[in-house]
Amino acid sequence: MENVFKYFGFSDFFKDESDTFSGNDICFTALNETHFLIFEKIGEVYNLYVSKFYQKKDVGFKPPEILELVVGDYDKSLPEHRIALRQYLG
């Protein structure tokens, strides 16, 4: 998974302080100024979300305006999971 995060420019993981992700670790990458892809890490499971925040510095610290699960239990070996990620990142 580390290669996925690096390739697509995700941030380092940090603890969610917004209570949106129950204090789990998250990392994110920007799609534009207000929309972001977020990976939530729960043990060895990664969930991928698309989200909208007022500004980048709010990610992980304030609840998102919009949050939608894209892929639950992301598995980079599954083509449909890779396609779901690339539909947002090109």
N, C-alpha and C positions, 0 to 999 in steps of 0.2 A: 504494500500500500504506500510505502514511503515514496516510491517512484511516481505513483499517481499524483501525490500531493506536490512533489517537486516539479513535475512536468507541467502541471496546470497552475502553478504559482500560488498554492494555498499557503496561508500563514502557518506558523508553528501552532501546535495545540496549546490551548489555555483553558482555565476553568471558567465555565459560564457563570456569570454573576447576576444574570437577568431572571433566573428561575424558569426560563423558557425551556431549557434542556436539563432541568433538575440538578444543576450543579455538575453535570458531566463535562468532560473536556470537549472542546470544539476547535475547528480550524475553518478558515473561510478564504474565498477569493472573490474579487469584485467583478461583476458583469458590467456595471456602469456606476454612476455616483450613488445610486440608492438601492440597487439590486445586487444580491450576493448569493453565492452557493456556499452552503455550510455542511461540513461533515461533523456529525456528532459521534463520539466514541463512547461506547458502553462496553467495557471489558474488551473483548476482541471483535465486537460487532460495530460496524460503521453504518450510520444512516445518513443519507444525502438529502438535503433540503434546498429549496429556492426560497429566498426571503426578500422582503423590502424593509429598509430602515430609513429613517430621516437622513442619516449621515453615517459614514463608515465607522466613526469612533463609537457609535452606539452598539455595534455588533458585540454581543456577549455581555453587554452592560445594561441594556434597556430591552424591553420586549419588542419584537418586530411588528410592523404594521400588517404585514402579510407573511405567512409561513406555510409552505406546502411541501409535504413529503414527496420526493422524486423517486427514491429507491430506498427501501428498507433492507437492512442486512446486505449492504453493497459487497459484491464479489467481483473483483477485477477480471476474473477468468470467464465471467458470463458475458457474451456479446451484448445482450440486451441492457446490461448495466453500463457497459462502456458506451453504448449508443446513447443512453439516457444522459450521461454526463456530457458527452460531446455535443448533444443537441443544444446545450447552453454555451459551451466553450468553443465550439467550432472544430 
